[in-house]
């Protein structure tokens, strides 16, 4: 399964609002896979059930970590997120999560008046 950053964003913002929330419009297998990625990246804490073909059979996210909250704050603005999608996620571009975070931080700083 490929990493879907729009789904990652959706999950992070949902967990920030209400941990243990189910996203009814998201395929359960896709949710479990991406929620596990959040735990592996140190952005969230939770419990992971047994793996079935590399994807957790069940998963519960309890909360975001400090880094998870920082990430949530950096992805809330739709304009900044859409710029990141256009400038970082282009299908031909090669990027990492670290590059995304650097880009988001730079955009946030660029949009602060007086800086």
Helices and strands as residue ranges (DSSP letters): H 5-17, H 28-40, E 44-48, E 51-52, E 55-56, E 59-64, H 66-75, H 78-87, H 97-110
